[in-house]
Amino acid sequence: MAHDPFAPALRAEIEALVARYEALARSHQEALAAAREHEVARLRQDLATLLADRERTRIAEADARAQLRASSDRCALLERELADARRSLDQSAQRMEALQVEGRAAAEREREEARAAQAALQSQLDEARRLLEEARAEARQRLAQVEDALREVQQEAESLSGAFASEKSFVDACLRLDGTPLLDALRQAFGADFTPSPATYAALKARRPDSILAAAFKERGRLVAAAPLTSAERAPLAQLAQASGCELIEPEHGVRFSSSSMDKASTQPDPAEEGNVLACLMPGLRLAGTDGALVFPRVLVASG
């Protein structure tokens, strides 16, 4: 057979083309990672700012409430003074009645003095009530301002929480897997425990839930033939996939086995179904809306 002189050149050109595409893919992946790190840092800074604002708002609310309590205490003091004044008036009236026996002129003077004292006390009481109403109005206004600020902080916190909605759903699903091999695989892929906290959500967003879930599916699928998925493990799979922006791949019973889209976990004698899928032991995983697979499903195949 004659030697083809173009084969080495063609192979070298193909290898160079593959190397260029691999370099472009690495560059794109590094750019995406840098963008994600920047976004996580910005979110962390926003969260710290919101927490500081909420603390300042709480302090302002405490000051307003303290002022309101002080105004209430002053009102109580003024009420006591009014009661004392009324008792004094009653005593003055009693003295006036006693002085009527001694003489109308002296009684009249006492009466005028009492009226003057009453008018002065009433004037003081009116002024105290006016000051109390002003203090109450100011306290209500400040309390309303504090409540408005609290609502704004709460809205901002809810907005920030929305940025981690998928990560929160992912952690909630993980917490339903307590004590299962799948949770152990997820922890191993994540490198930490899953706790419902902003720090966990930020770390999860940075690590990408789809990458963590794919690694966990591969690890759990490696053991599925010897340790089948439990009902507790199957229940949150759909939530985990949705929170990761993925879809489950579950071949139905009777589908023809294909090594290009499935992994054979084990076989079971069944001549009537030879070469067909008898059960999906571990679902596969793909990005939502795509045709490819991040992880092939592991299936039980019938043998002759």
Rosetta blueprint (number, residue, H / E / L):
1 M L
2 A L
3 H L
4 D L
5 P L
6 F H
7 A H
8 P H
9 A H
10 L H
11 R H
12 A H
13 E H
14 I H
15 E H
16 A H
17 L H
18 V H
19 A H
20 R H
21 Y H
22 E H
23 A H
24 L H
25 A H
26 R H
27 S H
28 H H
29 Q H
30 E H
31 A H
32 L H
33 A H
34 A H
35 A H
36 R H
37 E H
38 H H
39 E H
40 V H
41 A H
42 R H
43 L H
44 R H
45 Q H
46 D H
47 L H
48 A H
49 T H
50 L H
51 L H
52 A H
53 D H
54 R H
55 E H
56 R H
57 T H
58 R H
59 I H
60 A H
61 E H
62 A H
63 D H
64 A H
65 R H
66 A H
67 Q H
68 L H
69 R H
70 A H
71 S H
72 S H
73 D H
74 R H
75 C H
76 A H
77 L H
78 L H
79 E H
80 R H
81 E H
82 L H
83 A H
84 D H
85 A H
86 R H
87 R H
88 S H
89 L H
90 D H
91 Q H
92 S H
93 A H
94 Q H
95 R H
96 M H
97 E H
98 A H
99 L H
100 Q H
101 V H
102 E H
103 G L
104 R H
105 A H
106 A H
107 A H
108 E H
109 R H
110 E H
111 R H
112 E H
113 E H
114 A H
115 R H
116 A H
117 A H
118 Q H
119 A H
120 A H
121 L H
122 Q H
123 S H
124 Q H
125 L H
126 D H
127 E H
128 A H
129 R H
130 R H
131 L H
132 L H
133 E H
134 E H
135 A H
136 R H
137 A H
138 E H
139 A H
140 R H
141 Q H
142 R H
143 L H
144 A H
145 Q H
146 V H
147 E H
148 D H
149 A H
150 L H
151 R H
152 E H
153 V H
154 Q H
155 Q H
156 E H
157 A H
158 E H
159 S H
160 L H
161 S H
162 G H
163 A H
164 F L
165 A H
166 S H
167 E H
168 K H
169 S H
170 F H
171 V H
172 D H
173 A H
174 C H
175 L H
176 R L
177 L L
178 D L
179 G L
180 T L
181 P H
182 L H
183 L H
184 D H
185 A H
186 L H
187 R H
188 Q H
189 A H
190 F H
191 G L
192 A L
193 D L
194 F L
195 T L
196 P L
197 S L
198 P H
199 A H
200 T H
201 Y H
202 A H
203 A H
204 L H
205 K H
206 A H
207 R H
208 R L
209 P H
210 D H
211 S H
212 I H
213 L H
214 A H
215 A H
216 A H
217 F H
218 K H
219 E H
220 R H
221 G H
222 R H
223 L H
224 V L
225 A L
226 A L
227 A L
228 P L
229 L L
230 T L
231 S H
232 A H
233 E H
234 R H
235 A L
236 P L
237 L H
238 A H
239 Q H
240 L H
241 A H
242 Q H
243 A H
244 S L
245 G L
246 C E
247 E E
248 L E
249 I E
250 E L
251 P L
252 E L
253 H L
254 G L
255 V L
256 R E
257 F L
258 S L
259 S L
260 S L
261 S L
262 M L
263 D E
264 K E
265 A E
266 S E
267 T E
268 Q E
269 P E
270 D L
271 P H
272 A H
273 E H
274 E L
275 G L
276 N E
277 V E
278 L E
279 A E
280 C E
281 L E
282 M E
283 P L
284 G E
285 L E
286 R E
287 L E
288 A L
289 G L
290 T L
291 D L
292 G L
293 A L
294 L L
295 V E
296 F L
297 P L
298 R E
299 V E
300 L E
301 V E
302 A E
303 S E
304 G L
